Amino acid sequence: MENSDEIVKEIEKNMLKNRDNGLLLSDEHIEILERYGFDYRKYGSINELIYDLEEYLNEEGDSDSSDLDWVSQDLTERNYYANTNK
């Protein structure tokens, strides 16, 4: 069983935080974005970031980018639920 410090670190890594540019991202999102050369600070909206992620994924078609695909899907889903009139 993991010790409590490791559990807390994992929870904090996955917590959404409001970044300087207003985007709501976790540390894990940022780690993955940076790994692929995406600077989240240059985006003014989550839609712009999602668009660029999808463009990259469609162009690259790289099977090694499943983690980036996860980020794109996660952001798309949260954006849908946060910004769609129900």
C-alpha positions as a LaTeX table, in Angstrom:
\begin{tabular}{lrrr}
\hline
Residue & $x$ (\AA) & $y$ (\AA) & $z$ (\AA) \\
\hline
Met1 & 0.00 & 0.00 & 0.00 \\
Glu2 & 1.21 & 3.49 & $-0.83$ \\
Asn3 & 2.10 & 5.73 & 2.04 \\
Ser4 & 0.02 & 8.80 & 2.69 \\
Asp5 & 2.63 & 11.23 & 1.27 \\
Glu6 & 2.57 & 9.45 & $-2.09$ \\
Ile7 & $-1.22$ & 9.47 & $-2.12$ \\
Val8 & $-1.30$ & 13.20 & $-1.38$ \\
Lys9 & 1.25 & 13.90 & $-4.14$ \\
Glu10 & $-0.85$ & 11.92 & $-6.64$ \\
Ile11 & $-4.02$ & 13.77 & $-5.64$ \\
Glu12 & $-2.28$ & 17.15 & $-5.92$ \\
Lys13 & $-0.85$ & 16.20 & $-9.34$ \\
Asn14 & $-4.37$ & 15.55 & $-10.62$ \\
Met15 & $-6.06$ & 18.55 & $-9.01$ \\
Leu16 & $-7.24$ & 21.22 & $-11.41$ \\
Lys17 & $-5.68$ & 24.61 & $-10.81$ \\
Asn18 & $-6.60$ & 27.95 & $-12.33$ \\
Arg19 & $-3.50$ & 29.04 & $-14.24$ \\
Asp20 & $-2.36$ & 32.61 & $-14.93$ \\
Asn21 & $-4.11$ & 32.66 & $-18.31$ \\
Gly22 & $-7.40$ & 31.43 & $-16.84$ \\
Leu23 & $-7.11$ & 27.82 & $-18.01$ \\
Leu24 & $-8.05$ & 25.12 & $-15.55$ \\
Leu25 & $-5.32$ & 22.48 & $-15.81$ \\
Ser26 & $-3.73$ & 19.90 & $-13.54$ \\
Asp27 & 0.02 & 19.49 & $-13.11$ \\
Glu28 & $-0.30$ & 16.23 & $-15.02$ \\
His29 & $-1.92$ & 18.02 & $-17.97$ \\
Ile30 & 0.94 & 20.52 & $-17.99$ \\
Glu31 & 3.64 & 17.84 & $-17.78$ \\
Ile32 & 2.18 & 16.06 & $-20.80$ \\
Leu33 & 1.63 & 19.27 & $-22.79$ \\
Glu34 & 5.22 & 20.37 & $-22.18$ \\
Arg35 & 6.53 & 16.94 & $-23.18$ \\
Tyr36 & 5.01 & 17.51 & $-26.63$ \\
Gly37 & 6.12 & 21.14 & $-26.88$ \\
Phe38 & 2.81 & 22.82 & $-26.05$ \\
Asp39 & 3.11 & 26.00 & $-23.99$ \\
Tyr40 & $-0.25$ & 26.28 & $-22.22$ \\
Arg41 & 0.53 & 29.90 & $-21.28$ \\
Lys42 & 0.16 & 31.10 & $-24.89$ \\
Tyr43 & $-3.51$ & 30.07 & $-25.10$ \\
Gly44 & $-6.30$ & 32.48 & $-24.29$ \\
Ser45 & $-8.98$ & 29.82 & $-24.11$ \\
Ile46 & $-9.39$ & 26.12 & $-23.59$ \\
Asn47 & $-10.95$ & 25.90 & $-27.07$ \\
Glu48 & $-7.74$ & 27.20 & $-28.69$ \\
Leu49 & $-5.68$ & 24.62 & $-26.82$ \\
Ile50 & $-8.06$ & 21.77 & $-27.70$ \\
Tyr51 & $-8.00$ & 22.83 & $-31.36$ \\
Asp52 & $-4.19$ & 22.76 & $-31.51$ \\
Leu53 & $-4.07$ & 19.42 & $-29.70$ \\
Glu54 & $-6.51$ & 17.89 & $-32.17$ \\
Glu55 & $-4.57$ & 19.34 & $-35.12$ \\
Tyr56 & $-1.36$ & 17.86 & $-33.77$ \\
Leu57 & $-2.94$ & 14.47 & $-33.10$ \\
Asn58 & $-4.53$ & 14.35 & $-36.56$ \\
Glu59 & $-1.29$ & 15.35 & $-38.32$ \\
Glu60 & 1.05 & 13.16 & $-36.32$ \\
Gly61 & $-1.14$ & 10.08 & $-36.03$ \\
Asp62 & 1.45 & 8.91 & $-33.54$ \\
Ser63 & 0.48 & 5.88 & $-31.50$ \\
Asp64 & 2.96 & 7.02 & $-28.85$ \\
Ser65 & 0.83 & 10.09 & $-28.07$ \\
Ser66 & $-1.92$ & 8.32 & $-26.15$ \\
Asp67 & $-1.21$ & 10.51 & $-23.13$ \\
Leu68 & $-1.67$ & 13.65 & $-25.24$ \\
Asp69 & $-4.87$ & 12.16 & $-26.63$ \\
Trp70 & $-6.03$ & 11.66 & $-23.04$ \\
Val71 & $-5.36$ & 15.35 & $-22.28$ \\
Ser72 & $-7.34$ & 16.39 & $-25.36$ \\
Gln73 & $-10.28$ & 14.14 & $-24.48$ \\
Asp74 & $-10.27$ & 15.19 & $-20.83$ \\
Leu75 & $-10.22$ & 18.90 & $-21.67$ \\
Thr76 & $-12.90$ & 18.47 & $-24.34$ \\
Glu77 & $-15.20$ & 16.61 & $-21.97$ \\
Arg78 & $-14.77$ & 19.09 & $-19.12$ \\
Asn79 & $-15.25$ & 22.01 & $-21.51$ \\
Tyr80 & $-18.45$ & 20.46 & $-22.82$ \\
Tyr81 & $-19.95$ & 19.99 & $-19.36$ \\
Ala82 & $-18.81$ & 23.41 & $-18.12$ \\
Asn83 & $-19.91$ & 25.43 & $-21.13$ \\
Thr84 & $-22.93$ & 23.70 & $-22.65$ \\
Asn85 & $-26.43$ & 24.82 & $-21.77$ \\
Lys86 & $-28.31$ & 21.88 & $-20.39$ \\
\hline
\end{tabular}
